[in-house]
Amino acid sequence: MTYDIREWAFSNDSELPHQDWDLFVTTIDTAPLLLSLSVDPKVAKDKRKVFLACLYLLVGDAVKINNNKNHLEEVRSFVEQASSNRNTFFNNG
């Protein structure tokens, strides 16, 4: 799946590969990739917005789904890790 995300990010295709693709690719496992693509200046601006929206979706779902504390903790850990390593992500451009 990571290959598909990268492939679309750097393709000339402006349309999502299929309906709800963003929902399908948004997982805690793909979150680091989504974050790095959302700030990569080599990725088209409209696609960076899609990747950022995926991250908002990930966080929103974690907060909304109160019965899955493990998922919330995973997302919280990712956000904290991304925040502490922000120079890695945000010095790309």
Disulfide bonds with the S-S distance in Angstrom:
none
